Amino acid sequence: MYHGNPCMTGFHDNSAPDKINKMIKVFPDIQFITAHMGGIKYLDVWSGCTWVDISFVLPEFMELYGVEQTNRILRMFGADRLIFGTDYPERNYEEYFSILDKMDFTEEEKKR
């Protein structure tokens, strides 16, 4: 698992998803998990085929994109690639459950 939410130049940019995608090609047997869905670079994570956790970024996406687009982003990854996380104490479980309840995941997908 790596911190995949580049928020400034320097250290955090070194873990930007587009840079990690190169590592995925070099080490194809490693199962990479991208924390925070890659933040604003979620499309780079999606193309890199890693698992993602939704910590911290889920409420941010709701504020930026609203329910429908956030649902599309989660669906784009698919339930099999999403890992639940909250980045506690920054955010709490109830906030995440409230957001996820607005998504159109089936009961089976929610269990995953």
DRENMARFI-642020 format. One record per atom (N, C-alpha, C): residue in one letter; x negated, y negated, z; residue number from 0. Coordinates in steps of 0.05 Angstrom, whole numbers, plus 32768, in hexadecimal, padded with zeros to 4 digits. Layout:
<rovexs>
{rovex "A"; {X; Y; Z}; NUM},
...
</rovexs>
This chain:
<rovexs>
{rovex "M"; {7FEF; 8017; 8000}; 0},
{rovex "M"; {8000; 8000; 8000}; 0},
{rovex "M"; {7FEE; 7FE7; 8000}; 0},
{rovex "Y"; {7FF5; 7FD4; 7FEF}; 1},
{rovex "Y"; {7FE5; 7FBC; 7FEF}; 1},
{rovex "Y"; {7FF8; 7FA4; 7FEF}; 1},
{rovex "H"; {7FEE; 7F8E; 7FF9}; 2},
{rovex "H"; {7FFD; 7F75; 7FFA}; 2},
{rovex "H"; {7FFF; 7F6A; 7FDE}; 2},
{rovex "G"; {8017; 7F6B; 7FD3}; 3},
{rovex "G"; {801A; 7F64; 7FB7}; 3},
{rovex "G"; {802B; 7F4B; 7FB3}; 3},
{rovex "N"; {8029; 7F37; 7FC5}; 4},
{rovex "N"; {8038; 7F1F; 7FC2}; 4},
{rovex "N"; {8025; 7F07; 7FC0}; 4},
{rovex "P"; {8019; 7F03; 7FA9}; 5},
{rovex "P"; {8006; 7EEE; 7FA6}; 5},
{rovex "P"; {8013; 7ED3; 7FAB}; 5},
{rovex "C"; {8009; 7EC4; 7FBE}; 6},
{rovex "C"; {8016; 7EAB; 7FC5}; 6},
{rovex "C"; {8003; 7E93; 7FC3}; 6},
{rovex "M"; {7FEA; 7E99; 7FBD}; 7},
{rovex "M"; {7FD7; 7E83; 7FBA}; 7},
{rovex "M"; {7FBE; 7E8E; 7FAB}; 7},
{rovex "T"; {7FAD; 7E7D; 7FA3}; 8},
{rovex "T"; {7F95; 7E86; 7F96}; 8},
{rovex "T"; {7F81; 7E91; 7FAB}; 8},
{rovex "G"; {7F6E; 7E9F; 7FA3}; 9},
{rovex "G"; {7F5A; 7EAA; 7FB5}; 9},
{rovex "G"; {7F61; 7EC6; 7FBD}; 9},
{rovex "F"; {7F5E; 7ECD; 7FD6}; 10},
{rovex "F"; {7F61; 7EE8; 7FE0}; 10},
{rovex "F"; {7F7B; 7EF5; 7FD7}; 10},
{rovex "H"; {7F92; 7EE8; 7FDA}; 11},
{rovex "H"; {7FAB; 7EF4; 7FD4}; 11},
{rovex "H"; {7FAE; 7EF9; 7FB6}; 11},
{rovex "D"; {7FA2; 7EE9; 7FA5}; 12},
{rovex "D"; {7FA3; 7EED; 7F89}; 12},
{rovex "D"; {7F94; 7F06; 7F80}; 12},
{rovex "N"; {7F81; 7F0F; 7F90}; 13},
{rovex "N"; {7F72; 7F27; 7F8A}; 13},
{rovex "N"; {7F84; 7F40; 7F8B}; 13},
{rovex "S"; {7F9A; 7F3E; 7F99}; 14},
{rovex "S"; {7FAC; 7F55; 7F9B}; 14},
{rovex "S"; {7FC5; 7F51; 7F8A}; 14},
{rovex "A"; {7FC4; 7F3E; 7F78}; 15},
{rovex "A"; {7FDA; 7F3A; 7F66}; 15},
{rovex "A"; {7FE0; 7F53; 7F56}; 15},
{rovex "P"; {7FF9; 7F59; 7F51}; 16},
{rovex "P"; {8001; 7F72; 7F44}; 16},
{rovex "P"; {7FF4; 7F76; 7F29}; 16},
{rovex "D"; {7FEF; 7F61; 7F19}; 17},
{rovex "D"; {7FE2; 7F65; 7EFF}; 17},
{rovex "D"; {7FC6; 7F6F; 7F02}; 17},
{rovex "K"; {7FB9; 7F68; 7F18}; 18},
{rovex "K"; {7F9E; 7F72; 7F1D}; 18},
{rovex "K"; {7F9F; 7F8F; 7F28}; 18},
{rovex "I"; {7FB2; 7F95; 7F38}; 19},
{rovex "I"; {7FB5; 7FB0; 7F43}; 19},
{rovex "I"; {7FBD; 7FC4; 7F2C}; 19},
{rovex "N"; {7FCB; 7FBA; 7F18}; 20},
{rovex "N"; {7FD2; 7FCC; 7F01}; 20},
{rovex "N"; {7FBA; 7FD8; 7EF4}; 20},
{rovex "K"; {7FA4; 7FC9; 7EF4}; 21},
{rovex "K"; {7F8B; 7FD4; 7EEA}; 21},
{rovex "K"; {7F81; 7FEB; 7EFB}; 21},
{rovex "M"; {7F84; 7FE8; 7F15}; 22},
{rovex "M"; {7F7C; 7FFD; 7F28}; 22},
{rovex "M"; {7F8D; 8016; 7F24}; 22},
{rovex "I"; {7FA6; 8013; 7F1F}; 23},
{rovex "I"; {7FB8; 8029; 7F1A}; 23},
{rovex "I"; {7FAF; 803A; 7F03}; 23},
{rovex "K"; {7FA6; 802C; 7EEE}; 24},
{rovex "K"; {7F9C; 803B; 7ED7}; 24},
{rovex "K"; {7F82; 804A; 7EDD}; 24},
{rovex "V"; {7F71; 803E; 7EED}; 25},
{rovex "V"; {7F57; 804B; 7EF4}; 25},
{rovex "V"; {7F5C; 8062; 7F07}; 25},
{rovex "F"; {7F6F; 8060; 7F1A}; 26},
{rovex "F"; {7F74; 8074; 7F2E}; 26},
{rovex "F"; {7F91; 807E; 7F2B}; 26},
{rovex "P"; {7F98; 808D; 7F16}; 27},
{rovex "P"; {7FB4; 8095; 7F11}; 27},
{rovex "P"; {7FBF; 80A8; 7F26}; 27},
{rovex "D"; {7FAE; 80B5; 7F36}; 28},
{rovex "D"; {7FB8; 80C9; 7F49}; 28},
{rovex "D"; {7FC0; 80BB; 7F64}; 28},
{rovex "I"; {7FBA; 80A2; 7F67}; 29},
{rovex "I"; {7FC1; 8094; 7F80}; 29},
{rovex "I"; {7FDD; 8089; 7F7D}; 29},
{rovex "Q"; {7FED; 808C; 7F91}; 30},
{rovex "Q"; {8008; 8081; 7F91}; 30},
{rovex "Q"; {8008; 8066; 7F9E}; 30},
{rovex "F"; {8007; 8051; 7F8E}; 31},
{rovex "F"; {8006; 8036; 7F99}; 31},
{rovex "F"; {8022; 802D; 7FA1}; 31},
{rovex "I"; {8022; 801E; 7FB8}; 32},
{rovex "I"; {803B; 8011; 7FC1}; 32},
{rovex "I"; {8035; 7FF4; 7FC2}; 32},
{rovex "T"; {8046; 7FE4; 7FB5}; 33},
{rovex "T"; {8043; 7FC7; 7FB4}; 33},
{rovex "T"; {8055; 7FBB; 7FC9}; 33},
{rovex "A"; {8049; 7FAE; 7FDC}; 34},
{rovex "A"; {8058; 7FA0; 7FF1}; 34},
{rovex "A"; {8066; 7F88; 7FE5}; 34},
{rovex "H"; {807D; 7F82; 7FEF}; 35},
{rovex "H"; {808D; 7F6A; 7FE8}; 35},
{rovex "H"; {8094; 7F6A; 7FCA}; 35},
{rovex "M"; {8096; 7F80; 7FBD}; 36},
{rovex "M"; {809D; 7F83; 7FA1}; 36},
{rovex "M"; {808C; 7F72; 7F8E}; 36},
{rovex "G"; {8075; 7F69; 7F98}; 37},
{rovex "G"; {8064; 7F58; 7F88}; 37},
{rovex "G"; {806D; 7F3B; 7F88}; 37},
{rovex "G"; {8081; 7F34; 7F98}; 38},
{rovex "G"; {808A; 7F19; 7F9A}; 38},
{rovex "G"; {8093; 7F0E; 7F7F}; 38},
{rovex "I"; {808A; 7EF7; 7F78}; 39},
{rovex "I"; {8092; 7EEB; 7F5F}; 39},
{rovex "I"; {8087; 7EF9; 7F47}; 39},
{rovex "K"; {8074; 7F0B; 7F4B}; 40},
{rovex "K"; {8068; 7F1B; 7F35}; 40},
{rovex "K"; {8074; 7F37; 7F34}; 40},
{rovex "Y"; {808E; 7F39; 7F3A}; 41},
{rovex "Y"; {809B; 7F53; 7F3B}; 41},
{rovex "Y"; {809B; 7F61; 7F20}; 41},
{rovex "L"; {809B; 7F52; 7F0A}; 42},
{rovex "L"; {809A; 7F5E; 7EF0}; 42},
{rovex "L"; {807F; 7F6C; 7EEA}; 42},
{rovex "D"; {806A; 7F62; 7EF5}; 43},
{rovex "D"; {8050; 7F6F; 7EF3}; 43},
{rovex "D"; {8050; 7F89; 7F02}; 43},
{rovex "V"; {805D; 7F8A; 7F19}; 44},
{rovex "V"; {805F; 7FA2; 7F29}; 44},
{rovex "V"; {8070; 7FB7; 7F1A}; 44},
{rovex "W"; {8086; 7FAE; 7F10}; 45},
{rovex "W"; {8098; 7FC0; 7F01}; 45},
{rovex "W"; {808A; 7FCE; 7EEA}; 45},
{rovex "S"; {807A; 7FBF; 7EDC}; 46},
{rovex "S"; {806B; 7FCB; 7EC5}; 46},
{rovex "S"; {8055; 7FDD; 7ECE}; 46},
{rovex "G"; {804C; 7FDA; 7EE7}; 47},
{rovex "G"; {8036; 7FEA; 7EF2}; 47},
{rovex "G"; {803F; 8004; 7EFE}; 47},
{rovex "C"; {8059; 8008; 7EFF}; 48},
{rovex "C"; {8065; 8022; 7F09}; 48},
{rovex "C"; {805C; 8029; 7F25}; 48},
{rovex "T"; {805C; 8017; 7F37}; 49},
{rovex "T"; {8056; 801E; 7F53}; 49},
{rovex "T"; {8070; 801F; 7F63}; 49},
{rovex "W"; {806E; 802A; 7F7A}; 50},
{rovex "W"; {8085; 8028; 7F8D}; 50},
{rovex "W"; {8083; 800C; 7F99}; 50},
{rovex "V"; {809A; 8002; 7FA2}; 51},
{rovex "V"; {809A; 7FE7; 7FAE}; 51},
{rovex "V"; {80A9; 7FE7; 7FC8}; 51},
{rovex "D"; {80A0; 7FD6; 7FDB}; 52},
{rovex "D"; {80B1; 7FD2; 7FF2}; 52},
{rovex "D"; {80BE; 7FB7; 7FEF}; 52},
{rovex "I"; {80D5; 7FB4; 7FFC}; 53},
{rovex "I"; {80E5; 7F9C; 7FF8}; 53},
{rovex "I"; {80E1; 7F89; 8010}; 53},
{rovex "S"; {80CC; 7F8E; 8020}; 54},
{rovex "S"; {80C8; 7F7D; 8037}; 54},
{rovex "S"; {80C3; 7F60; 802F}; 54},
{rovex "F"; {80CD; 7F4E; 803F}; 55},
{rovex "F"; {80CC; 7F31; 803D}; 55},
{rovex "F"; {80D9; 7F26; 8023}; 55},
{rovex "V"; {80D6; 7F33; 800D}; 56},
{rovex "V"; {80DE; 7F28; 7FF3}; 56},
{rovex "V"; {80FD; 7F2A; 7FEE}; 56},
{rovex "L"; {810A; 7F3D; 7FFA}; 57},
{rovex "L"; {8127; 7F40; 7FF4}; 57},
{rovex "L"; {8137; 7F27; 7FFB}; 57},
{rovex "P"; {8134; 7F1C; 8013}; 58},
{rovex "P"; {8143; 7F03; 8018}; 58},
{rovex "P"; {813A; 7EEB; 8006}; 58},
{rovex "E"; {8120; 7EEB; 8000}; 59},
{rovex "E"; {8116; 7ED6; 7FEE}; 59},
{rovex "E"; {8123; 7ED8; 7FD3}; 59},
{rovex "F"; {8125; 7EF0; 7FC8}; 60},
{rovex "F"; {8131; 7EF4; 7FAE}; 60},
{rovex "F"; {814F; 7EEB; 7FAF}; 60},
{rovex "M"; {815C; 7EF1; 7FC5}; 61},
{rovex "M"; {8178; 7EE9; 7FC7}; 61},
{rovex "M"; {817B; 7ECB; 7FC6}; 61},
{rovex "E"; {8169; 7EBD; 7FD4}; 62},
{rovex "E"; {816A; 7EA0; 7FD4}; 62},
{rovex "E"; {8163; 7E94; 7FB9}; 62},
{rovex "L"; {8150; 7EA0; 7FAB}; 63},
{rovex "L"; {8147; 7E96; 7F91}; 63},
{rovex "L"; {815A; 7E9D; 7F7A}; 63},
{rovex "Y"; {8163; 7EB7; 7F7A}; 64},
{rovex "Y"; {8171; 7EC2; 7F63}; 64},
{rovex "Y"; {818E; 7EC8; 7F67}; 64},
{rovex "G"; {8197; 7ECA; 7F80}; 65},
{rovex "G"; {81B3; 7ED1; 7F86}; 65},
{rovex "G"; {81B6; 7EF0; 7F85}; 65},
{rovex "V"; {81CF; 7EF8; 7F8A}; 66},
{rovex "V"; {81D5; 7F15; 7F8D}; 66},
{rovex "V"; {81D2; 7F24; 7F73}; 66},
{rovex "E"; {81DD; 7F1A; 7F5D}; 67},
{rovex "E"; {81DC; 7F29; 7F44}; 67},
{rovex "E"; {81C0; 7F2D; 7F39}; 67},
{rovex "Q"; {81B0; 7F18; 7F39}; 68},
{rovex "Q"; {8195; 7F1C; 7F2E}; 68},
{rovex "Q"; {8184; 7F2D; 7F41}; 68},
{rovex "T"; {8187; 7F2A; 7F5B}; 69},
{rovex "T"; {8178; 7F3A; 7F6E}; 69},
{rovex "T"; {817F; 7F57; 7F6A}; 69},
{rovex "N"; {8199; 7F5D; 7F66}; 70},
{rovex "N"; {81A2; 7F78; 7F61}; 70},
{rovex "N"; {8195; 7F83; 7F47}; 70},
{rovex "R"; {8194; 7F72; 7F32}; 71},
{rovex "R"; {8187; 7F7A; 7F19}; 71},
{rovex "R"; {816A; 7F81; 7F1D}; 71},
{rovex "I"; {815C; 7F71; 7F2D}; 72},
{rovex "I"; {8140; 7F76; 7F32}; 72},
{rovex "I"; {813C; 7F91; 7F41}; 72},
{rovex "L"; {814C; 7F96; 7F55}; 73},
{rovex "L"; {814A; 7FAF; 7F64}; 73},
{rovex "L"; {8151; 7FC6; 7F52}; 73},
{rovex "R"; {8165; 7FC3; 7F41}; 74},
{rovex "R"; {816D; 7FD8; 7F2F}; 74},
{rovex "R"; {8157; 7FDE; 7F1A}; 74},
{rovex "M"; {814A; 7FC9; 7F12}; 75},
{rovex "M"; {8134; 7FCB; 7EFF}; 75},
{rovex "M"; {811F; 7FDF; 7F09}; 75},
{rovex "F"; {8119; 7FDD; 7F23}; 76},
{rovex "F"; {8106; 7FF0; 7F2F}; 76},
{rovex "F"; {8112; 800B; 7F33}; 76},
{rovex "G"; {812B; 800C; 7F3A}; 77},
{rovex "G"; {8139; 8025; 7F3F}; 77},
{rovex "G"; {8136; 802E; 7F5C}; 77},
{rovex "A"; {814A; 803B; 7F67}; 78},
{rovex "A"; {814A; 8043; 7F83}; 78},
{rovex "A"; {8133; 8055; 7F8A}; 78},
{rovex "D"; {8128; 8064; 7F77}; 79},
{rovex "D"; {8112; 8077; 7F7D}; 79},
{rovex "D"; {80F8; 8068; 7F81}; 79},
{rovex "R"; {80F5; 8050; 7F79}; 80},
{rovex "R"; {80DC; 8041; 7F7D}; 80},
{rovex "R"; {80DD; 802D; 7F94}; 80},
{rovex "L"; {80F5; 8029; 7FA0}; 81},
{rovex "L"; {80F8; 8015; 7FB5}; 81},
{rovex "L"; {80F3; 8021; 7FD1}; 81},
{rovex "I"; {80E4; 8013; 7FE1}; 82},
{rovex "I"; {80DF; 801B; 7FFD}; 82},
{rovex "I"; {80E9; 8005; 800F}; 82},
{rovex "F"; {80F9; 800D; 8023}; 83},
{rovex "F"; {8104; 7FF9; 8036}; 83},
{rovex "F"; {80EE; 7FEE; 8048}; 83},
{rovex "G"; {80EE; 7FD4; 804C}; 84},
{rovex "G"; {80DD; 7FC7; 805F}; 84},
{rovex "G"; {80E7; 7FAB; 8064}; 84},
{rovex "T"; {80E1; 7FA0; 807C}; 85},
{rovex "T"; {80EB; 7F85; 8082}; 85},
{rovex "T"; {80D5; 7F70; 8087}; 85},
{rovex "D"; {80BD; 7F78; 808C}; 86},
{rovex "D"; {80A7; 7F66; 8094}; 86},
{rovex "D"; {80AE; 7F59; 80AF}; 86},
{rovex "Y"; {80B9; 7F69; 80C1}; 87},
{rovex "Y"; {80C0; 7F61; 80DC}; 87},
{rovex "Y"; {80A8; 7F55; 80E9}; 87},
{rovex "P"; {80A9; 7F3F; 80F7}; 88},
{rovex "P"; {80C1; 7F31; 8101}; 88},
{rovex "P"; {80CA; 7F1A; 80EF}; 88},
{rovex "E"; {80BE; 7F17; 80D7}; 89},
{rovex "E"; {80C6; 7F02; 80C5}; 89},
{rovex "E"; {80E4; 7F03; 80BE}; 89},
{rovex "R"; {80ED; 7F1B; 80BA}; 90},
{rovex "R"; {810A; 7F1F; 80B3}; 90},
{rovex "R"; {8114; 7F36; 80C4}; 90},
{rovex "N"; {812F; 7F38; 80C7}; 91},
{rovex "N"; {8139; 7F4E; 80D8}; 91},
{rovex "N"; {814A; 7F61; 80C7}; 91},
{rovex "Y"; {814E; 7F79; 80D2}; 92},
{rovex "Y"; {815C; 7F8E; 80C4}; 92},
{rovex "Y"; {8178; 7F86; 80BB}; 92},
{rovex "E"; {8187; 7F78; 80CC}; 93},
{rovex "E"; {81A2; 7F70; 80C5}; 93},
{rovex "E"; {81A3; 7F5F; 80AC}; 93},
{rovex "E"; {8190; 7F4E; 80A8}; 94},
{rovex "E"; {818F; 7F3D; 8090}; 94},
{rovex "E"; {818B; 7F4E; 8077}; 94},
{rovex "Y"; {817A; 7F61; 8079}; 95},
{rovex "Y"; {8175; 7F73; 8062}; 95},
{rovex "Y"; {818D; 7F85; 805C}; 95},
{rovex "F"; {8199; 7F90; 8071}; 96},
{rovex "F"; {81B1; 7FA1; 806D}; 96},
{rovex "F"; {81C7; 7F91; 8061}; 96},
{rovex "S"; {81CB; 7F78; 8069}; 97},
{rovex "S"; {81DF; 7F67; 805E}; 97},
{rovex "S"; {81DB; 7F62; 8040}; 97},
{rovex "I"; {81C2; 7F5D; 8039}; 98},
{rovex "I"; {81BC; 7F59; 801C}; 98},
{rovex "I"; {81C0; 7F73; 800D}; 98},
{rovex "L"; {81B5; 7F89; 8017}; 99},
{rovex "L"; {81B7; 7FA2; 8008}; 99},
{rovex "L"; {81D4; 7FAB; 8005}; 99},
{rovex "D"; {81E5; 7FA4; 8018}; 100},
{rovex "D"; {8202; 7FAB; 8016}; 100},
{rovex "D"; {820F; 7F9D; 7FFF}; 100},
{rovex "K"; {8203; 7F87; 7FF5}; 101},
{rovex "K"; {820E; 7F78; 7FDF}; 101},
{rovex "K"; {8205; 7F84; 7FC4}; 101},
{rovex "M"; {81F2; 7F96; 7FC5}; 102},
{rovex "M"; {81E9; 7FA3; 7FAC}; 102},
{rovex "M"; {81FB; 7FBA; 7FA4}; 102},
{rovex "D"; {81F9; 7FC4; 7F8C}; 103},
{rovex "D"; {820B; 7FD8; 7F82}; 103},
{rovex "D"; {81FF; 7FF5; 7F83}; 103},
{rovex "F"; {81EE; 7FFA; 7F97}; 104},
{rovex "F"; {81E2; 8014; 7F99}; 104},
{rovex "F"; {81F7; 8029; 7FA3}; 104},
{rovex "T"; {81F5; 8041; 7F98}; 105},
{rovex "T"; {8207; 8056; 7FA1}; 105},
{rovex "T"; {81FE; 8060; 7FBC}; 105},
{rovex "E"; {820E; 8070; 7FC9}; 106},
{rovex "E"; {8207; 807B; 7FE3}; 106},
{rovex "E"; {81ED; 808C; 7FE1}; 106},
{rovex "E"; {81EB; 809B; 7FCB}; 107},
{rovex "E"; {81D4; 80AC; 7FC7}; 107},
{rovex "E"; {81BA; 809A; 7FC4}; 107},
{rovex "E"; {81BD; 8085; 7FB5}; 108},
{rovex "E"; {81A6; 8073; 7FB1}; 108},
{rovex "E"; {819F; 8065; 7FCC}; 108},
{rovex "K"; {81B2; 805E; 7FDC}; 109},
{rovex "K"; {81AD; 8052; 7FF6}; 109},
{rovex "K"; {819D; 8066; 8008}; 109},
{rovex "K"; {81A4; 807F; 8006}; 110},
{rovex "K"; {8195; 8093; 8017}; 110},
{rovex "K"; {8178; 8095; 800F}; 110},
{rovex "R"; {8173; 8092; 7FF5}; 111},
{rovex "R"; {8157; 8093; 7FEC}; 111},
{rovex "R"; {8148; 807B; 7FF7}; 111},
</rovexs>
